[in-house]
Amino acid sequence: MAKPPFMMGRYKWLVKVLSVGAECKGEDPNAEQKKPTSTKQQNTTAENEAKNNIPKKPRFYIEEHKVFNDPIHGHIELHPLLVKIIDTPQFQRLRKIKQLGGGYYVFPGASHNRFEHSVGVGHLAGELVKALRAKQLEELEQEPSMDSLINDRDVLCVQIAGLCHDLGHGPFSHVFDGMFNPQADPNGEKWEHEDASILMFDHLVDDNNLKPVMNKYGLITEGDNENDLVFINEMIKGSLKNSSPQNEQLYRGRNNEKSFLYEIVANKQNGIDVDKFDYFARDCHHLGIQNNFDHRRFIVFARVCNVDGQLHICSRDKEMANLYDMFHTRNSLHRRAYQHRVKMAVEIMIKDALLKADRNKHFQIKWAEGKTCRLSEAKKHKEAYTKLTDEVIEQILHRDACSCSNEPTSSSLEEAAQIIQRIMCRDLYQLELAKTIPNNGKQDENDNFEVKVAKFDYGKKNEDPISNYTYFYSKFNPTIGFKIKPEEVSNLLPECFSEKHIRVYWKRRDDKSLEDAKKCFKAVKKEVEEN
């Protein structure tokens, strides 16, 4: 029995009705429409299309953008391809990874996850690249001989890179790649979450057969000439430009003229990118901390300018104070939240629990039929990494419900569960400050204490990121970028742009050992100060 028309879907039903109508008129429904020949016909057709809002492509090819109500950016529209990426297991996994790692155990409002941050970055990446294109179109009206450097493919790729830039984060975000992995695999290659993001993005595309969908929307997924998948991966990695002669290719995904596109999602030049725009606003909102930086104002004044023959994203010269506010906000968030002394204690405990669970041969991640791996090996298996989220500590804590319940109570898994239980009961590692102990991240042989260095800066170590790495333009010459002169920089800025705090966390519970440790640390500190 044939389905009624309303059961066929509005587009398919409309196409069928139009086809039947065409056949009744004796026309071929599959034939191309005749193009108007005279100028009058062309003008009449264009006027009718504009008046009736008729799309250029057949209506059944047009899919509606979905609207997300975001607490930070309001109602945002996302391209159908972005929605298809979001609706995959690899992306939905980000719902179970806390944005601020152990911060939720210190700040009750910091319950947001990597999922909503990634959606926000995808949105802002689109807003910035579209704003840059609008500025270029304005220039084209004045210089008709010029061609726009940003096309629809570029816009979509930048949005995808922003959306997928954090796919590779492990449990509790930076705890996994910054604390757990270096100790679990000390002899392995340097590995960061950006590497895992590229691995997971490739897995997402292949596992969900998205290449045909990407091709449908005009992206190029095969070949070496401006391959869009290569372009997206390069933007996720955020590689610096090669120090090569000007006539050599800087990147594989796009030619040198479009190298400024790599400054949108992960800007290694000066750190001004949409990733920070979103997490500054989102983290401040959930932490209850004031955000002094206005990213919307930056987007309004951003444009692509020529700097010594190379194109860069530049801001108006009068926006220098707003950009300094951004780096001040970054420093403030690190001091008050990201490297909060109690948050770091919690994250050290989570890291210790994961390390002990990793040593237990019965605590494995099943990633295929008959195949399992340890926590530290999951980064090598994309299927296993897809299953690795913050829920791992619940699996450790409630191990009796898992297949590893036959382990003896003295096992490393039992010790891992005890550490997590201490977090739940607020029996945290205690802090003893000792600013002069120079053994960053080291532990003693008996695992009694751990030394961590909290680094506070403006993102470029002890350098000023604005005067040294950021380009501006003047309203009198908006196509040429330049650096701010030293005499134009405010005298209220700090002379030193970085400092370090060395923190010693004591792990054992007995007070006598803690008092002995304090005496030892004070003696060492006094000796170093005297010398």
N, C-alpha and C positions, 0 to 999 in steps of 0.2 A: 504494500500500500504506500503510495507516495505521500510525503510529508506535506502538510499545508504550507502555504507561502511563508506565514509568520514563524514557522519552525525552521526555515532554511537559513536564517541569519539575514540581517537587513541588507548587507551589501550583495550577497549572492542572489537574493530575491530581486533586488533592483536591477542587477545585471541581466537576470533571466527575462524580466519584464521588458527591458530595453532591447534585448536580442529578439524577442518575439515581435516587438513593434517594428524593428528593422526588417525582419523577414516578411511581415505583412506588407511593408512598403516595397518589397522586392529588392532590398539592399542587402549587402553582405555584412553581417554584424561584426565580422573579424577584420574587415577592411579598414585601412587607415583613413582618418578623417581628411577631407580635402582642405588644403590650406588656402586661405584667402589670397587672391593674386593681386588685386588692386590695393592701392594705399587706403582708399575709402573703406574697402572691405576689412582690411587689417585694423583700422582704427575703430570701426564699428564692432568687430569681434572683441578687441581689447576692452572697449567700453562696456560691452555686455558682460564679459568675464569679471571685470572689476565691480560692476553694478550688482551682479548676482552672486559675487564671491565664488565663482566657478574655479576649481583647482585645475592646474595644467594637466596633471596626470588623471587617469580614470579613478573614480571615487573609490573603487574596491581596492586600490593600492594604498589608500591613505588610512593610517591607523591613528587613533587619537592618542595624544600624550596623556599620561596618567598624572594626576595631581596628588602630591603628598603634602600633608599639613605638618610642617616642621616647627617645633617650638622656637627655633632660632631664626630661621629665614622665612617663616610664614608659609604660604601656599606656593609650592614649587612644582613646575611641570618637567617631567622627564620623558625623553625620547623613548619610543617603543622598544628599541634595541637595549637601552639601559634597563628597562623594566624586565626584559627577558633575562638579562644578566643577573639582576637582583633575585629573580625567581629560580635560582639554582641552589643546590645543596652547598656548594663551595662558598657562595656569598651569604646564604642564610646562617652559616656557621658563625659569622661575625656577631650575631645576636647573643652569643654565649661567651663573648670575650670582653671583659671590662676595659673601658677606655683608659682608666687610670690605674690599672693593676690592683695593687693592694690599697689604693686610696679610699675605696668604699668602706674599709674597716676603720678609717679615721674620719672621713667626711660623709655623713649619712646621705647627703644629696648626690654624691658621685656614683650613681647607679647606672649611668649611661654606658653604652657599649660601642664597639667599633662599627657596628651596623649603621647607626644613625649618623655617626661622623663621616663615614664613607659616602653615604647619600648626600650629605651636606657638601663635601668636597667636590663630588661630581657636579652638583648644581653650581657652585661658585666657579669651578673651572669653565663651565659653559658661559656664565655671566661675564667673566673676564675676557675670554677669547672673542665673544660676540661684541663686547665693547671695543676691543682693539680693532675688529673688522669694521665696525661702524665708523671709527675714526679714519680708517684707511679709505672707506667709501667717500667720506667727506673730502679727502685729499684728491680722490679721483675726479670729483666734480670740477676741481680747479686745474687738474692736470689730466685731461682725457687720454693722453698717450700712455699713462701708467696702467698697470694691471694690479688687481687686488692680490695680495700674497696669501690671504686666508680664504679657503674654500669650505664647502659643507663637509667634506671628508675630514679636513683638519679639525673643525669644530667638534664633530662626533668623536674623533679619536681622543682629543683632549678631555672630553667629558668621560669617556670610558677609562682613561688613565686615572683621572681623579676618583672615579667610582671604585676602581680596583686597586688603588695604591697600597691598601692595608690588608689585602687578602692573606698575606703571609704571616700575620701576627699569631704567635702561639699563646698558650694559657697565660693570662694576666699580662698580656701585651709585652712590654719590654723586660719583664721578669724572665721570660723564656729565652729570648735571644741575647739579652744583655747580661744576665746573671747565671741562669741555669746552664745554658749550652757551653759557655767557655770552660766551666768546671766539669761538666759531664763528658765533654769531648775536647780536652785540652790540646791534643796533638792534631786535631782536625784542621781543615782549612777555615779561614775567617768566613763566618757566615752571619748574615744580617737578615732582618725580616724582609727587606726589599728583594733579596734573592729568592726567598720563599714566596713572595708575592708574584714574582714572574713565573715560578714553577706552578703556583696555584692558578694563575690566570690561564696559562697554556692548558692546564688540566681542565679548567672550567669550559674553555672553548671546545676542546676535543670530546670531553665526557658528555656534553649536552648538544653536540653537533651544531654549533653556532656559526660555523664558517658559511654555510649557505644563507643563513639569515643575515650575516654581515654583508655578504655579496649583494643580497637583495637591496640593502640600503646604501649600496655604492662603495663599500670598502673593498680594498684589494688585499687578499689574504694569501696570495701565492706570488712567487717570483722575488727577485732581488731589487727591483726598481720601485722605490717608495712603498715597500710593503707596510701596510698599516698595523699589522700585528707586531712587527719589529719596532715601529714607531711608538706604539703604546708601551711596549716593554722598556724601551729606552727612557721614556718619560717617567715610568714607575721607578726605575733605578736611579734616575736623577744624575746621570753622569756629567761630569764637567767637560767642557769643550776640549778637544785635543789641542795641544800646543803645536799645531802644524802650520805650514805656510798657508796663506789665504786661499790659494787655488786648490787646496786639497779638501776632501770631504770631511766635515767634522762629525757627522752622524750617518748612520745607515738608513734610518727611516725617512728622513727629509733632507733636502739640500741645504746648503749654507744660508740661503736667503731666509729660510724659515727656522733658523736655529733659536730664535727668540721664543718659539713655542715651548721649548724645553724649560723655560723659566717660569711656567705657569703652575705646574703641579708640585714639583720638587726642585726648587731653585738653589743650586749649589753655588751660584755666584755670590749671593748676599743673604739668602735665607728668606727673602720676601716672596711668599707663595700662598696659594689658596689653601693648602693643607693647614698652615698656621692660622690663616684667617678664620677657618672653621673651628679648630680646636681651641683657639683663644676665646672666641665668643661662646662656644658650647661648654667648655670647662668652667669658665667664669660663671656662667649661668647656673650650673649644677653645684659648684663649690660655694657660691654666694660671695664671690670676689668681684670687685669692680673691674670692668674692661675699659681701658681708656682709648683703645685703638678703634677707629672707624674704618672697617674694610670697604664699606660701600663708597665712601668718599675716595678711597684709593682707586677703586675700579673706575669711577667717573673721570678721574684725572689721568689715568694710565694711557699711554700710547706708545707705539713702536717708533723709535728714532734711530738715526744713523750715528754710531759712535766709532770714529776712526775706521770707517769702512765695514763695520760689523753692526747688525741690527740687534737692539736690545729693548726690553720693556723699560720705559722711563716714566717718571712722575713729574708733576709741576714742581718748580723750585720752591714755591711757597708751601709745599706739602712736607718739607723736611721735618717739621715739628711733629706732625702726625706719625711719620715713620719712626722717629725716636720714641714716641709713645708706644709703638708696637714692640720695640725691643725692650723698653722698660717693663711692659706688661709681661713679656717672656721671662725676664729676670725675676719679676715679682712672683709669677706662678711657680717658678722653680724653687724659690725660697719658701713660699707659703704652702705649697701643695706637692709639686712633683718630687721634691727631695725633702719633704717634711720628715723630721727625725723619727717620728713614730711610724709613718708610712714605710720608711726604709727598713725599720725593724720588722714590720709585718712581711715585707717582701723578701727579706733575708730568710725568714722562717719558712715562707712558701717555697723558696728555692731549696732550702735544706730538706724539706719534706719531699720535693720532687727528686732530688738527688738520691735520697734513701730508697724511694720507691723504684727508681731506675736501676738500682743494684739488685733488686729482687727479681729473680728469673721467672717467678710465677705471675708478676704483674706486667702483662703484655697488652699491646694494642693489636686487635685482629683486623687486618686490612684486606685480606682475600681468603678464599677457602683454603684452610690448612696453613695459612701464613700469618705470623705474628711478628712484632718487633718491640723493642724497648722504647721508652719515651725519647731517649736521646737519638734513636735511629729513625724516628718518625719523619724527620725532615728530609730523609732520602726516599721516602715512599709517599707520593701524593695522596693515595687513597687513605693511608694511615693518618696523615696530617689533617685531612678533612675531618677526622673524628676527634682530633685533639683540641679540647676547649677547657675553659675554667672548671668544667664539671669533673675534671680529673681529681681534684682534691676531695670532692664528695665520694668518688669511687674509692679513694684511699681511706677516708674517714669511716665509710660504711663498708669496709672490706668484707665483713661477714656475709654480706649479700652477694659477693662476687665469687668467681671461680677460685680465687686465691685464699679462701677461708681456711684451708687446711694447713696454712703456714703456721709454724710454731710461734708462740707469743713473743719470743725473743728475736724474731726476724726483723730485718731492716724495714719491712712494711709496717710492722707494729710501731717502730720508732717514728716512722713518717706520720702515722696516725696520731701519735702522742703530740707531735709538734703542731699539727693542725688543731688538735683539741686545745692546746695551749692558746692558740690564736682565738678560738671561740670563747675561751674563758678569760681572755685579756691578760694571760700570763705571758707577757711579751719579753723578748730580749731587752736587757737594760742598756742604756747608753752611758758611756763615759767619754767625754770629749778629751781629745789629746791632739792638738793641732800640729804637733811637730813629729809625730811618728810617721816615717816615710815608707810604710809597706802597704800600699793601696790594694785592697781586695784580698789580703792574705789572711790565713787562719793559722792558729798555732797547731802543733801536732796532735794535741788532745781535743781539738775542736771546742775549746772553751770560749774563744772570742773571735770576732771578725772585724777587720778594719776596712772602712769604706771612705772614699773621698767624695764629698759633695762639691761639684764644680758649678760656679755661678758666673755667667758671662752674658754677652749680647749675641752669642752665636758664632763669633769668629775669634774665639780665644781672647787674647788681650788686644785685639784690634777693633777699631771703630768700624762697624759694618756700613755705616752711612757714608762717611767722608771717603772711605777707601774703596768701597765696592758697589756703590749705588749711583745710578745715573739719573739726571734730571733734565728738564727742558724749560725753556722760557716761552712765555706767550708771544714774544716778538719773533721767535724762530722755533716753532714747535716740531720741526723735523730733525733737529740736531741735538744729540744728547751730550751731556758734560758732567763732570764731577763738581761737587761743591768745593769752593776754595776754603782753605783752613780759616781764613779771617772771617768767613761768613757763618761758621759754626758757632753755636751758642757757647758762651763762657760758663754756663751753668752745668755743662755736661761733665761727667767724671773724667779724671785724667787716666785712671786705671779702669779697664773694662772687664776684668776677671779676677776672681779670687777662689781659693779652695778651703774647705773645712774638712778636716780629718776627724772621723768619728769612729769610736771603738764600741762595738756592741758585745756585751757579755751574755753568754748563752745559758750558763748554769744557774740553778735556782738558789743554791746555798749562799747565805749572806757572808759567811766567813771568807769563802773564796773570792767573792766580789770585793770585799774590803782589802784583801791581799792584792788583788789586781789593781785597785785604785792606787794603793801605795806604790806599786811597781811602776804604773804609768806616770805618776807624779815625779818619781825619781828620775825616770828617763827624760821627761820633759825638762826638768830642772837642769839635768846634765847637758842636754842639747842647747838650752838657752845660754848656759854659762860658756859653752864652747863657740 
